[in-house]
Amino acid sequence: MTDDTENLKEKIVESLLSQGFYVNGHVLPGDFNKNAIKQIHDISKLEQIELQKNFIENNFNIVSKYFLDMDSFNPNNIELELREVKSGSVESIIYRWWNLVWWSVPYQKSYGRQMRFLLWDKTHNAPFGLIGLQSPILKMAVRDKFLNIPKSDLDFWINKSLQAQRLGALPPYNNLIGGKMTALALTSNELRAAYFNKYVDSKTVIKERIIESDLLFITTTSAFGRSSIYNRLNYKGEKVAYNLGYTKGSGTFHVPQNIYVDIQELLKFNGVNVKTGFGNGPSRKVKLLERAFSILNLKQYHYHNIQREFFFFPIAENYNDVIKNNSRPLYFDRPLDDLFRFWHQRWCLKRAKSNDEWKDFNYSNFLQTIQNNYNLSL
């Protein structure tokens, strides 16, 4: 092994240790509680914000126009609509800005089919929550076992689904159990129609097939272990989200970009095509890391072993029959307004009365915190 390869190996191990991982043949979180896992994500988020610093600072004036006036905010008056985020729009700036600064789990680049939505509070003219969808990973053990799809047909049926990479409510709606509303919106008629309109008659990139744009299901994972948002999520007696178990804990976030650049050079030196992005599938980067770690004799290091709860949101109530017998999908009829009314009465208004935490959100304090933590000028 060359000196350069040894140095890269040492850099990887030092980086993992600095993030809070325990490294001894395998990569493990130093602890499995929520705070420890959040701290592990901090370095990756800091790196990401540093790369996006100009965007965050330069677009603050646009985003701040849609900050809530907390003095006049009234949960009783919330009215929601679903806005598809179009490239170059004001909504795309708002979506990207909050996507970067708000979540503990850092944003990762989407691959394949992609759709972004804002849930928007029309009354208060403010963003309520974010929904970011992308092509799923082709092979996912907990999902594939649940659906029992033959391997030969796996790519066909997975191309009728999406993975929610970002899903959640923004402040102060998050303290009004707004996360459940964003989760309910995944199964709305409006989102399904938007998917159909965008992908009707479109070809898959890898096999160049036209697959009907009937969305059958959406999947997502929890951020930190067991999810209080998705578990027991129901709508008028219908189960909305199914807990299928836990992921194995593989991924890419634990490899900083500066080290990934060195890993790409190592792979190219060993004759490996390092191309990623559109047409290469969302699991491409994981596969490249697995190959690189094998070369470095760090064979299990693409597993960060932070297991996440995996959830399945059916869009068609007869999804099993569609997959097994190619039956016509029978879609749930869930207008967004009906979902909103249900959430508003079932969770929002009750929380607004029982817990004042939503009143405590202060934009000045929030901005001061992110400026201090990430050296931003806002």
C-alpha positions in Angstrom: 0.0 0.0 0.0 1.4 3.4 -1.0 2.1 6.3 1.4 -0.8 8.2 -0.3 -3.2 5.4 0.4 -2.1 5.0 4.0 -2.5 8.8 4.5 -6.1 8.6 3.0 -6.9 5.7 5.3 -5.7 7.7 8.3 -7.7 10.7 7.3 -10.9 8.7 7.0 -10.4 7.2 10.5 -9.5 10.5 12.1 -12.6 12.1 10.5 -14.9 9.4 11.8 -13.4 9.7 15.3 -13.8 13.5 15.2 -17.5 13.1 14.3 -18.1 11.0 17.4 -18.0 7.5 15.9 -16.3 4.5 17.5 -14.0 2.9 15.0 -12.6 -0.6 15.5 -13.1 -2.8 12.4 -16.6 -1.3 12.1 -18.0 2.2 12.4 -20.4 2.7 15.2 -22.0 5.7 16.9 -20.4 6.5 20.2 -23.9 6.4 21.6 -27.3 5.6 20.2 -29.3 8.3 21.8 -30.8 11.2 19.9 -28.4 13.9 21.0 -25.4 11.8 20.2 -26.6 11.1 16.7 -27.4 14.8 16.2 -23.8 15.6 17.2 -22.5 13.1 14.6 -24.5 15.0 11.9 -23.1 18.4 13.0 -19.8 18.1 11.1 -21.5 17.1 7.9 -24.1 19.9 8.3 -21.3 22.5 9.0 -19.5 21.4 5.8 -22.7 21.7 3.8 -23.5 25.2 5.1 -20.0 26.3 4.4 -20.4 25.2 0.8 -23.7 27.0 0.5 -22.8 30.0 2.6 -23.2 32.6 -0.2 -26.6 31.3 -1.2 -27.8 31.4 2.4 -26.6 34.9 3.0 -27.5 36.4 -0.4 -31.0 35.1 -0.3 -31.9 36.0 3.3 -33.8 39.1 2.3 -36.0 37.1 0.0 -36.7 34.4 2.6 -37.2 36.8 5.5 -40.2 38.4 3.7 -42.1 35.2 4.4 -41.2 35.0 8.1 -44.3 34.8 10.3 -45.5 37.8 12.3 -45.6 35.9 15.5 -47.6 38.7 17.2 -50.5 38.1 14.8 -50.1 34.4 14.2 -53.2 32.4 15.2 -53.3 28.6 14.8 -57.1 28.8 14.4 -56.6 30.6 11.1 -54.1 28.3 9.3 -55.2 27.4 5.8 -52.9 25.2 3.7 -52.2 24.6 0.0 -49.6 22.4 -1.7 -47.2 24.3 -3.9 -44.9 22.3 -6.3 -41.5 23.9 -6.3 -40.4 24.9 -9.8 -36.8 25.7 -10.7 -35.9 29.4 -10.6 -39.0 30.3 -8.5 -39.2 32.2 -5.2 -40.5 28.9 -3.7 -37.3 27.2 -4.8 -35.2 29.8 -2.9 -37.4 29.4 0.2 -37.3 25.6 0.0 -33.5 25.5 -0.4 -32.8 28.0 2.3 -34.8 26.3 5.0 -33.7 22.9 3.8 -30.1 23.9 4.6 -30.5 25.7 7.9 -33.3 24.1 9.7 -32.8 20.3 9.9 -30.2 18.6 12.1 -29.8 15.9 9.4 -28.0 17.6 6.5 -29.5 17.7 3.1 -28.1 15.3 0.5 -28.2 15.7 -3.3 -31.2 14.1 -4.9 -31.0 11.6 -7.8 -33.3 10.4 -10.6 -36.9 11.5 -10.5 -37.2 14.5 -8.2 -40.1 16.6 -6.9 -40.2 19.3 -4.3 -43.2 20.8 -2.5 -43.9 23.5 0.0 -46.9 23.2 2.2 -48.0 26.9 2.4 -50.1 28.7 5.0 -52.2 30.9 2.8 -53.6 33.0 5.7 -50.3 33.9 7.2 -48.4 33.8 3.8 -45.6 31.6 5.2 -44.0 28.3 4.5 -45.5 25.5 6.7 -43.4 22.5 5.7 -41.1 20.9 3.1 -41.5 17.7 1.1 -38.6 16.5 -1.0 -39.0 13.4 -3.1 -36.6 11.4 -5.2 -36.1 8.0 -6.9 -35.7 5.3 -4.2 -32.7 3.0 -3.8 -33.4 0.0 -6.0 -32.7 -2.6 -3.3 -33.9 -2.0 0.2 -34.2 -5.2 2.3 -37.1 -4.2 4.6 -39.2 -2.8 1.8 -38.5 -5.6 -0.7 -39.3 -8.3 1.9 -42.6 -6.5 2.8 -43.7 -6.2 -0.9 -42.3 -9.7 -1.9 -41.5 -8.4 -5.4 -39.6 -10.9 -7.7 -36.1 -9.6 -8.4 -36.7 -9.6 -12.1 -39.6 -7.1 -11.6 -38.1 -5.0 -8.9 -36.9 -2.1 -11.0 -40.3 -1.8 -12.7 -42.3 -1.5 -9.5 -39.8 0.6 -7.6 -40.1 3.1 -10.5 -43.7 3.5 -9.4 -42.6 4.8 -6.1 -40.7 7.7 -4.5 -38.5 8.2 -1.4 -39.2 11.2 0.8 -35.7 12.5 1.5 -37.0 15.6 3.3 -40.3 15.7 5.1 -41.2 18.0 8.0 -42.7 21.1 9.4 -41.0 24.5 9.8 -41.2 26.7 13.0 -43.5 27.4 14.7 -45.7 24.8 13.0 -43.4 22.0 14.1 -44.5 22.6 17.7 -48.2 22.3 16.6 -47.5 18.7 15.4 -47.1 20.0 11.9 -44.9 17.1 11.0 -48.0 14.9 10.9 -49.6 17.2 8.4 -46.6 17.0 6.0 -46.7 13.2 6.4 -50.4 13.1 5.6 -49.8 15.3 2.5 -47.7 12.5 1.0 -50.9 10.6 0.3 -52.9 13.6 -1.0 -54.7 13.6 -4.4 -52.8 16.8 -5.3 -49.4 15.3 -4.9 -50.4 12.2 -6.8 -51.8 14.3 -9.6 -48.6 16.5 -9.7 -46.5 13.3 -10.1 -48.7 12.0 -12.9 -48.5 15.3 -14.8 -44.8 15.5 -14.5 -43.9 11.9 -15.5 -46.6 10.9 -17.9 -45.0 9.3 -21.0 -41.5 9.9 -19.6 -38.8 7.2 -20.2 -36.7 5.7 -17.5 -33.0 6.7 -18.0 -31.2 3.4 -17.5 -33.5 1.1 -19.5 -35.3 3.7 -21.5 -38.7 2.3 -20.8 -42.0 4.2 -20.6 -43.6 3.2 -17.3 -47.1 4.5 -16.5 -46.9 7.4 -14.1 -49.2 5.8 -11.5 -47.6 6.4 -8.1 -48.2 3.4 -5.9 -46.4 4.2 -2.7 -43.9 6.5 -1.0 -41.3 5.5 1.5 -39.3 7.5 4.1 -37.1 7.0 7.1 -37.0 8.5 10.5 -34.2 10.9 11.4 -33.3 9.5 14.8 -34.4 6.0 15.6 -38.1 5.5 16.4 -40.4 8.2 15.0 -43.2 9.8 17.0 -44.5 11.4 13.9 -45.1 8.5 11.6 -46.0 5.7 14.1 -49.7 5.3 14.5 -50.4 7.9 11.8 -54.0 7.4 10.8 -56.6 9.3 8.8 -60.3 8.7 9.5 -59.6 5.2 10.6 -57.2 4.4 7.7 -53.6 3.5 8.5 -51.4 6.0 6.6 -47.9 4.9 7.4 -46.6 1.3 8.0 -43.5 0.7 10.0 -41.5 -2.0 8.1 -38.5 -2.2 10.5 -35.1 -0.5 10.4 -32.5 0.1 7.8 -29.1 -1.5 8.0 -27.3 1.9 8.5 -25.4 2.4 5.3 -24.9 5.8 3.7 -22.6 8.6 2.7 -23.1 11.5 5.0 -20.3 10.4 7.3 -17.7 10.9 4.6 -16.8 14.6 4.2 -16.6 16.1 0.7 -12.9 16.9 1.0 -12.2 13.2 1.7 -14.6 12.0 -0.9 -12.6 14.0 -3.5 -9.5 12.0 -2.4 -11.5 8.7 -2.6 -12.6 9.5 -6.2 -8.9 9.9 -7.1 -8.1 6.6 -5.5 -10.9 4.9 -7.5 -9.9 6.5 -10.8 -6.3 5.4 -10.1 -7.7 1.8 -9.8 -9.7 2.1 -13.0 -13.1 2.7 -11.5 -15.6 5.0 -13.3 -16.6 7.5 -10.6 -19.5 9.1 -12.5 -22.5 9.8 -10.3 -25.8 11.7 -10.8 -28.7 11.4 -13.2 -28.9 8.0 -14.8 -26.6 6.3 -12.3 -29.2 5.7 -9.5 -29.4 7.1 -6.0 -27.3 4.3 -4.5 -24.3 5.0 -6.8 -22.2 7.0 -4.3 -22.7 4.3 -1.6 -21.4 1.7 -4.1 -18.4 3.8 -4.9 -17.6 4.2 -1.2 -18.0 0.5 -0.7 -15.5 -0.2 -3.5 -13.0 2.4 -2.2 -13.2 1.1 1.4 -12.6 -2.4 0.1 -9.4 -1.2 -1.6 -8.4 0.4 1.6 -9.1 -2.7 3.6 -11.9 -0.8 5.5 -14.5 -3.2 4.2 -17.5 -2.3 6.3 -16.9 1.5 6.6 -19.8 2.4 4.2 -22.0 1.3 7.1 -22.3 4.1 9.7 -24.7 1.8 11.6 -27.2 4.6 12.5 -30.3 2.6 11.9 -33.4 4.5 10.9 -37.0 3.4 11.1 -38.4 2.7 7.6 -42.0 3.7 6.7 -44.3 2.8 3.8 -47.1 5.1 2.7 -49.4 3.4 0.3 -51.0 5.7 -2.4 -53.2 2.9 -3.9 -55.2 0.9 -1.4 -54.7 -2.3 -3.5 -51.0 -1.9 -4.1 -50.4 -5.6 -3.3 -52.9 -6.7 -6.0 -51.4 -4.2 -8.5 -47.9 -5.7 -8.0 -49.0 -9.4 -7.9 -51.7 -9.4 -10.5 -51.1 -6.1 -12.5 -54.6 -4.9 -11.4 -55.7 -1.4 -11.9 -54.7 0.9 -9.0 -57.5 1.9 -6.6 -56.3 5.2 -5.2 -57.2 6.6 -1.8 -59.3 9.7 -2.3 -57.7 12.2 0.0 -58.0 15.9 -1.0 -55.4 18.0 0.7 -58.2 20.2 2.2 -59.8 17.2 3.9 -56.4 16.0 5.2 -55.8 19.5 6.5 -59.2 19.8 8.3 -58.6 16.4 9.9 -55.1 17.3 11.1 -56.3 20.8 12.3 -59.0 19.4 14.5 -57.2 16.2 15.6 -53.8 17.6 16.5 -53.1 21.3 15.8 -55.9 23.0 17.8 -55.5 20.6 20.7 -51.8 21.2 20.9 -52.2 25.0 20.6 -54.4 24.9 23.7 -52.5 22.4 25.8 -48.9 23.5 25.1 -47.6 27.1 24.6 -44.2 26.1 23.2 -45.3 27.3 19.7 -45.6 30.8 21.0 -42.0 30.8 22.2 -40.4 30.6 18.7 -38.5 33.8 18.0 -36.9 34.5 14.6 -34.2 36.8 16.1 -33.1 34.2 18.5 -33.1 31.5 15.7 -31.1 33.7 13.4 -28.6 34.6 16.1 -28.1 30.9 16.8 -27.4 29.9 13.2 -25.2 32.9 12.7 -23.1 31.9 15.7 -23.0 28.2 14.9 -22.2 28.6 11.2 -20.4 32.0 11.0 -23.1 33.5 8.8 -23.9 37.1 8.2 -27.7 37.5 8.1 
